Amino acid sequence: MTKKFNLFSVILSVICVVFVAEAAAPVAALGNSQFFWWIFMFIFFLIPYGLIASELGTTYEGDGGIYDWINKAFPDTKWGARAAWWYWLNFPLWMASLAVFTPELLEIAFGVSFGWAASLAIQLAFIWIVTLITFSPISDNILILNVSAAIKVLLALTVGGLGIYFGIKNGFANELTYKSFLPSFDLSSTGFISVIIFNMLGFEIICTYSENMTNPKKQIPEAIIVGGIVIAAIYLISGFGVGAAVEAKNIEADTGLIDALTLMTGKEDGFLITLFALLFVVTLFGNMISWSMGVNSTAAYAADNGDMPAYFAKRNKETGVPVGAAFLNGIVASVVVILGVLIKFLFPDSSLFWSFFALNLVLFLMSYLPVFPAFLKLRESDPKRERPFKVPGGDVMNVLFTIVPMTLIFLAIIFTVTSDVPILIGSVVCIVIGEILIFIRSGKNGKKNLWNNS
């Protein structure tokens, strides 16, 4: 019998999917202006995006996720195929960035230093443990998701609570002045705004869990609303904690949370640091497992429609889990971390975590651009369909809910790709590969041998 998510489990799944602990540190590098951006994005991005995801997710149930929504809205275009490609490819890149991060956490936890071979072995182990777990149904991993969500909240509250104590006792690392809270629009600051938006995306993943819920049409909007509020609060608390202990200019994109903890406790090792680092590793596994079903289901669904290679549609005959997409995640992420070793030899000062993470950011954000116009289009082209949850407001409000988040995503993409040349080059390469695959699919000869099982 398939296990079912109750509302509490769905809310925890929202937290596990959307709250990304390792992304809190890059945002904290904005200094106190991060709080302006968190509040601004919560109002102008998270609220409209969450409401739209609730409507589309409860109206068009299934495994296709954002690909299905875009494809239904624009069936005679290739925007669904593009979104599916970008959406899937971001996942192994993200997994590679977390794999690179894992040896660093283990070094902190156990006070050791790994050579490049041992580090690569740990990275590959992380990738393939995640990949093997994702071969099983998401309902079999409820415990992992719930524990990971609880740990993320615990870590965020710990850093936030210690930050308040540290600031009161020793003074805050970043000045608490009115001017310091105002936003900065220099390139180094705006490049991190994409991370804030990234930290608010993922609600549509919960929609792909619908078959594992007791009452998805009720649970999805409730979980998105409650989870969104909780997540916004967690980000603000954890960001405050990091900013209280570490000067913005000294915050590392990968180890920022750990750095803050060591400064606040005055210790670079010991039980608390070890525990914190190991719990952090658990959350990385939770991130990947919680996202895997949505990403792989979307890719498999697109492959069923001929918009991704046929291997992506390969499923476990008993469970229906898309094992083809999952296996390819492991292959691509493995290739990326192996290339990372070569890059590190050539450029020792490069930050592989940020490079891989930023590239994943660009592709991920791009996949969402067509979602918002798809919402408006489906309201127009499919007005009679029952909508268990409907975005409140009239036509003007719906247009604003479409244009404003879409504009913010577009600007975030521009800021990110212009912040670093390798990220720009990597983004262009990934986009070109996708366009080539789409061109093959829509070739004049009409053959689908690579793209379709038929």
Secondary structure, DSSP 8 states (H G I E B T S, - for coil): ----B-HHHHHHHHHHHH--GGGHHHHHTTTTHHHHHHHHHIIIIIHHHHHHHHHHHHHS-SS-HHHHHHHHHSTTSSHHHHHHHHHHHHHHHHHHHHHHHHHHHHHHHHT----HHHHHHHHHHHHHHHHHHTTS-GGGGHHHHHHHHHHHHHHHHHHHHHHHHHHHHH--SS---TGGGS---SHHHHTTHHHHHHTT--HHHHHTTGGGBSSHHHHHHHHHHHHHHHHHHHHHHHHHHHHHHS-GGG--TTTHHHHHHHHHHT-SSSHHHHHHHHHHHHHHHHHHHHHHHHHHHHHHHHHHTTSS-GGGG---TTT---HHHHHHHHHHHHHHHHHHHHHHHH-TT--HHHHHHHHHHHHHHHHHTTHHHHHHHHHHH-TTS--SS---S-HHHHHHHHHHHHHHHHHHHHHHHTS-HHHHHHHHHHHHHHHHHHHHHT-TT---TTT---
